Amino acid sequence: AAPAPLPADPPGPDVSLDGWLGGPLTPTVLSPLTEADRAALADPNLRKALSAGTTVLGVAARSPSGRPAVVCAHPLRTVSDPGMRRRAYRKSHKWWAEAALRVPFPNVFWLVDPALVAAVGRLEEKGAARDLERRLLSNPLWARVYGEGHRRYALRRWALVSEADRAYAAGRKGFVASLRDSGVGGVYEPAKVTCLHQQFAHHLATRAAGP
């Protein structure tokens, strides 16, 4: 079957991108969690529920109804299940058997609105991630903007890590790279589209801070 048509090209470079590409970050404003928010996040039917041990720092974007659409999570989460630790980390790492291991959680912006989660899932099922990767390979402007998004995501994540947590990460192989250097969804390849849910969550959380 013929591949699905690609989306239209974005507008050509203009002065708005000149100040944005490689520029400073605008802080993401988080609203505190309310009891209603906590109840929404605890909904057993939530398809993209955060795992236990993840600390939610606040709400980064809300739906028109006021329900959380995107939450911001702390970049380190606690994993206490020994089986999970064994699957994720080699025994050669001296710290893998700690009673309550705190591990990198690169997905700091998490999409939680059920309707948006379902809609983005349908796009993924239709091959939208593959189509976007094709566009990145053929359009230098898209590639620049997409790469800048990864850079900014990494900067925002690293800014959430305290000095004490940075010292903790420095003593564990791969932690600093995951927290400081990886892009959206924890990827290291700037032209890789891995999860549209993560991409859309980042867009909603920071859309007031860029073009």
N, C-alpha and C positions, 0 to 999 in steps of 0.2 A: 504494500500500500504506500502511496505517496505520503511524505511527511506532512504534518500539519503546517499551515502557513505561519510564518514568523510574524510577531507583532511589528507594527510600524516602527521605523527608526525614531529615536528621540530627536528633539530639535538640535540644531548644530550648536557648537560651543558658543557661549556668550559670557558676559562679564559676571553673571551670577555664579557660574562654575569656577571662574578664575579665583574668586575669593574662598570658595568652598573646598576645592581639591587641594589637599595638603594643609588646609587651614586649621585653626584652633577649634576645639569642641565647644558647643553650647551645652551646659549642664542639662541632664534629663531631670525633669521635675516629677517626683513620685508623690502620690497621695497615700496617706496611711490606710491600712486595712481596717475596715469596719467589721462588725459582727456579721452583717449581711454578706460582705465579701468572703469572710472565712467560711460561711455556710455554702456559698456558691462554689468555692474551691474544693470543699469536701464532698460535693455531689458525686455519688458513686457512678453516675452515668457519664461523667466527664471523660471524654476519650483521650485527652492529653493531660491527665492528672500528673502533678509533680510527685516524685517518689518521696518516701519517708526519708527524713534526714536533710531535706532541702529547706533552707530558710528563705522565706519570702520577705523582701525588704519593703515592698510597697507596690502600688498599682501604677503602671507606666502609661496606660491608656484605658479608657472606658468606652463602652458601647453607648449609643444614644439613651438607652434606658438607665444608665448608671452602673450597670453590671461590669465587673472587670473584664476587659478584652485582652490586655497584656499585663502580666506581672513581672516584676524585676526580682530575680533570685540571687542570693549570695553566690559568688563563684566557687566556694568550697562547700561541699555537702558531706554529711557523716554517713558512712557505710559501716554497719555493725554486723552484717551477715557474713560469717567466715567463708561460706561457699561462694558468695559473690566476689569477695576479695580475691579468692584463689583463682577465679575465672578471669578477673580483670588484671591482676598483677602477678608477676613471676615471683617465685619464692626467693630468687636471688636478691630481691629488694629486701633489705634488712628490716624495713618498716611494715612489710605487708601483713604481718600478724598482729598488729596493734589492736587492742580491744575495740576501739571506736575510731577507725581510720577516717580522716577527713581527706577527701579526694577532689580534684578539680571538677567543676560543673561548668563547662564553657558556655552553656545556653542560658545566659543571664536574662534574656527577654523571652518570655514564654507565653504563647498564645493560648488563652483559656476560654474565649467566647465560643460556645458550642456551634453556633451557626457559622462563624468564621472558620473554625477548625474543619467543619464538614465541607465548606465551600473550597477551601484550599486543598483539602484531600481529593476532591473531585478533579481539580486542576492537575494534581500530581498523577492521578490515574490516567489522565489523557496525555501524559508525556510533556507537561509544560516545563519541567526542569531540564529535560533533554533539549527542548527547543531553545530555552534560554542559553544553554551552554553553546549551542550552535551560533546564536547571535553574538555571544561574547567573542567567539573566534573570528567572526566576520566584521565586527564593528568596533574599531578602536575606541570610540567615545564611550560606548557601553562598557567596554572592558575597563577603562579608566574609572568611570563612575562606580562600577561594581567593586573594583579593587579598593577604591577609597572607602566604600562601605565596610569592607572587611577591616581596613586599618582603623577606622573609627570605632567599630565594634570592639576590637581588641583594646583600644585605649580606654573605652568606657569600662570594660571589664576589669582591667588592671587598676583603674582608679578606685574600684570598689574593694580592692584588697588592701587591708591595713598593713602597716610596717611589720607588725608581729606575724601576720599571716604570710607575708612575703618571705620572712626569715624561715618560717615553717616550710614553705614550698621549696626554698632553696636547698633544704636538706634532703629532698626526695626527688629521685631521678624523673625527669620529664614534667614535673609539676609547673615550673616557671614557664617553660615553653608553651604548655597548654593554656595557662592563665594569661600570659603576656603577649604571645606571638600568634596564636591561632585566630582565625576569623570567625565569621558567623557559623554556628554549628560545630566549632572546633576544627575547621578545615585549615590546611596549610597551603593549598593550591588556590591562587586568587581567581582562577577561571572555573572553579568547580562549584556546581550548584547541587547541594546535597539535600536540603530540606526547605521547601517553600514555606512551611509553617514558621521556621526560624527567621527566614528572610522577611516575611510579612510582619511578624512580631516586631522585628527591629525597625521596620518602616513606620509602623503605628507609634512605636515608643519615641521615635526621634524625628517625626515628619516636620515638626516645627523648627528643627535645627538645621535643615538643609533644603535643597531644591527638590 
